Structures are given as C-alpha cells and as structure tokens.
Amino acid sequence: MLDKKGFDLWADGYDKSVGLSDEDGSYPFAGYRQILNEIYNRVLAGNGRDVLDIGFGTGALTGKLYQQGCRIWGQDFSERMIALAKEKMPEAKLYQGDFSKGLVEELKGKRYDAVIATYSLHHLTDEGKIGFLKELMSLLKEDGCMFVGDVAFKTRGELERQKARIGDAWDADEIYFVVEELRKSFPLLNYEPFSFCAGLLSFRK
Ligand SMILES: C[S@@+](CC[C@H](N)C(=O)[O-])C[C@H]1O[C@@H](n2cnc3c(N)ncnc32)[C@H](O)[C@@H]1O
C-alpha cells in the first residue's frame, strides 16, 4: 500500500499513468475517466456548489468543478498532491491529514452539497470504510449526495474471479469495495459498474 511518501513520488506522473491504464482498459483504472465525468455531471446537476473531496490527489475532478464555480474543501496526506491541486484551485480549502485517523477538525464544522472520494478509500479496511463513510454522510446537507468512485465489485465472488484473472498485477495491499457487503450498512446504496473492475457508489441520507 502506498504511503504518504509513495504518493508524493507518484504525484507528478499521476495523471499520465492513470490516463494510460484507463485508455487501454486495464486494471485498476479501467473506467476512471467515465466515473469522474459522471460525478462531475451529477455534482453540477445538483442544487448546491459546496464540495468536499477526500483524497483529491492532483485535483483531476475537483479542479474541473472549481472552474465551474464550485467551492472546494478537501483532505489528502500527500504534500506534493496538495501542491499540484493548489495550482489548479488557489482558493480551495485543502488540508493535509491522514484520513485513516479521521477528518481534520477544519472540515467537520461545515455541511456539503456533495462529498466525493475517487480511488482513495481502498486504503481503509472494510470496517474503517463503514465508520468513515458514516462520518462523511453526517456532513451532507439534507439533499446532498456522496459519490465514491473506485475499484469495486458487486460480490466477493466477482472480486475473487477478477483477482484470479488479473494474477500478478493484482495489488493485494489494497482493500476494494464489495458492494453487497457494504449494502448491509448502507441499505440505500446505489451501485453502477463502469468497467470490469470499477464503479460508482452513491449514498443519500
Ligand atoms: C489514487 S489517488 C486518487 C486521487 C484522485 N482522487 C483521483 O481520482 O485521481 C489517491 C489519493 O488519496 C490520497 N490518500 C491515500 N491514502 C490516504 C490517507 N490515508 N489519508 C489521506 N490521503 C490519502 C493520496 O495521497 C492520493 O492523493
């Protein structure tokens, strides 16, 4: 699993390497651009413009929402990712902090129209995901929505099938979403697959 330093080192080449994996439809980023586009469209179709991004990286998604007038808050632990995202969003409120230890205090006092986390929460254990997602949901405004785009599978069986097919390239350190297991804690969870290995999870209050 990449730590803060690993993400610092990956930051400058991140957009390019993710784009290549997406373009040739390979694990783990097959479907990446489509998922980000879908979230972009849905956030802009919503009523409000206050957006919280967890693990915003280079700001690939929120940078575009920022250009459309969204107010952006975010948390990431990589200094280099934060620096790159700040170039795209000088007025955004971007905080450094490890989300496996929770949200930074500065982000807790506000309510958001949309909470976004793309390709970041697979660094949490399944139990950690449930607790953190519940905390994030409590920060949504009444008609707000939380969008999680990530490597995900409908069932544990599907995850195991893909893991066997992908073989050595499978990253055993990452803990991917299994939708039917998560649904036990979030009965209203909506899931839309965008590739053989990734999809969009939407949560409403
Ligand atoms: C694969 S990148 C995804 C970036 C962006 N959301 C995207 O979709 O392109 C994961 C991001 O999450 C951040 N991240 C990973 N684990 C984290 C943690 N425990 N606390 C805070 N940020 C973390 C990394 O620094 C990185 O910027």
The ligand as an SDF file (V2000), in Angstrom:
LIG
                    3D

 27 29  0  0  0  0  0  0  0  0999 V2000
   -5.0510    7.0560   -6.3510 C   0  0  0  0  0  0  0  0  0  0  0  0
   -5.0440    8.6990   -5.7480 S   0  0  0  0  0  0  0  0  0  0  0  0
   -6.6560    9.3420   -6.2650 C   0  0  0  0  0  0  0  0  0  0  0  0
   -6.6360   10.8120   -6.4950 C   0  0  0  0  0  0  0  0  0  0  0  0
   -7.9010   11.4250   -7.0690 C   0  0  0  0  0  0  0  0  0  0  0  0
   -8.9990   11.3350   -6.1390 N   0  0  0  0  0  0  0  0  0  0  0  0
   -8.2690   10.8000   -8.4000 C   0  0  0  0  0  0  0  0  0  0  0  0
   -9.3760   10.2440   -8.5240 O   0  0  0  0  0  0  0  0  0  0  0  0
   -7.4590   10.8900   -9.3110 O   0  0  0  0  0  0  0  0  0  0  0  0
   -5.3050    8.5240   -4.0080 C   0  0  0  0  0  0  0  0  0  0  0  0
   -5.1670    9.8280   -3.2540 C   0  0  0  0  0  0  0  0  0  0  0  0
   -5.5580    9.5970   -1.8940 O   0  0  0  0  0  0  0  0  0  0  0  0
   -4.5630   10.0850   -1.0290 C   0  0  0  0  0  0  0  0  0  0  0  0
   -4.5630    9.1990    0.1570 N   0  0  0  0  0  0  0  0  0  0  0  0
   -4.3750    7.8510    0.1870 C   0  0  0  0  0  0  0  0  0  0  0  0
   -4.4500    7.4020    1.4460 N   0  0  0  0  0  0  0  0  0  0  0  0
   -4.6840    8.4780    2.2240 C   0  0  0  0  0  0  0  0  0  0  0  0
   -4.8540    8.6600    3.6310 C   0  0  0  0  0  0  0  0  0  0  0  0
   -4.7880    7.6400    4.4840 N   0  0  0  0  0  0  0  0  0  0  0  0
   -5.0960    9.9140    4.1020 N   0  0  0  0  0  0  0  0  0  0  0  0
   -5.1580   10.9750    3.2340 C   0  0  0  0  0  0  0  0  0  0  0  0
   -4.9860   10.8640    1.8960 N   0  0  0  0  0  0  0  0  0  0  0  0
   -4.7540    9.6360    1.4050 C   0  0  0  0  0  0  0  0  0  0  0  0
   -3.2630   10.0360   -1.8130 C   0  0  0  0  0  0  0  0  0  0  0  0
   -2.2990   10.9630   -1.3480 O   0  0  0  0  0  0  0  0  0  0  0  0
   -3.7440   10.3520   -3.2280 C   0  0  0  0  0  0  0  0  0  0  0  0
   -3.7330   11.7310   -3.4640 O   0  0  0  0  0  0  0  0  0  0  0  0
  1  2  1  0
  2  3  1  0
  2 10  1  0
  3  4  1  0
  4  5  1  0
  5  6  1  0
  5  7  1  0
  7  8  2  0
  7  9  1  0
 10 11  1  0
 11 12  1  0
 11 26  1  0
 12 13  1  0
 13 14  1  0
 13 24  1  0
 14 15  1  0
 14 23  1  0
 15 16  2  0
 16 17  1  0
 17 18  1  0
 17 23  2  0
 18 19  1  0
 18 20  2  0
 20 21  1  0
 21 22  2  0
 22 23  1  0
 24 25  1  0
 24 26  1  0
 26 27  1  0
M  CHG  2   2   1   9  -1
M  END
$$$$
